[in-house]
Structures are given as C-alpha cells and as structure tokens.
Amino acid sequence: MTYNKANPNRQARRLGIKPEEPKREEKKTVSKAAVLSQKAKQAREAQKRITPPGMTYGEYMEYLKDKRQQLEEKKKNIQE
C-alpha cells in the first residue's frame, strides 16, 4: 500500500508505508520544421482530393470561377 506524496496520510507514515512518487509527464517536443512539413503534406493531399483527375489545382479553380459566372448570369436572366 502506498500513499500519495501530494496528500500524505499521517497514519500511513507511522505504519512505515512508502510514499508513492508523483507521476511525471514527459513533454513531447516537435520541431517547427516537422510541423510545417506535415501541414504542407496535408494541404497537398487536400488539393489532390479536390481536383478531378487530369486537371491541375489552378485549372480547376478557373473552371469553377467560370461555372460560377455562368450560374450568376443565368440567375440574372431568370429574374429579368
């Protein structure tokens, strides 16, 4: 039986029970370069998921912009 060092029990000490060492948490250190490379990798994966096969990300963005303009023009024509 052990007792916590932060909250010592007087009776436990009298009985000669050894104190329990407080838990030590090791701090995890990560370099900034590792974090940045991980974020860049995630961004590339997101771009791959977004773009259809055979198109680059920039081409796909242009395509979407053109589609948006066409839809807005269609909407204006319907309202008039």
JOSUL-V449654 format. One record per backbone hydrogen bond with DSSP energy under -0.5 kcal/mol. CO is the residue of the C=O (numbers start at 1). NH is the residue of the N-H. Records with the same first field share a line. If there is no record, write none. Layout:
CO = NH ; NH
//
This chain:
3 = 20
5 = 8
8 = 10
9 = 13
10 = 14
11 = 15
12 = 17
13 = 16
18 = 3
20 = 5
23 = 25
24 = 26
27 = 29
31 = 35
32 = 36
33 = 37
34 = 38
35 = 39
36 = 40
37 = 41
38 = 42
39 = 43
40 = 44
41 = 45
42 = 46
43 = 47
44 = 48
45 = 49
46 = 50
47 = 51
52 = 55
56 = 60
57 = 61
58 = 62
59 = 63
60 = 64
61 = 65
62 = 66
63 = 67
64 = 68
65 = 69
66 = 70
67 = 71
68 = 72
69 = 73
70 = 74
71 = 75
72 = 76
73 = 77
74 = 78
75 = 79
76 = 80
//
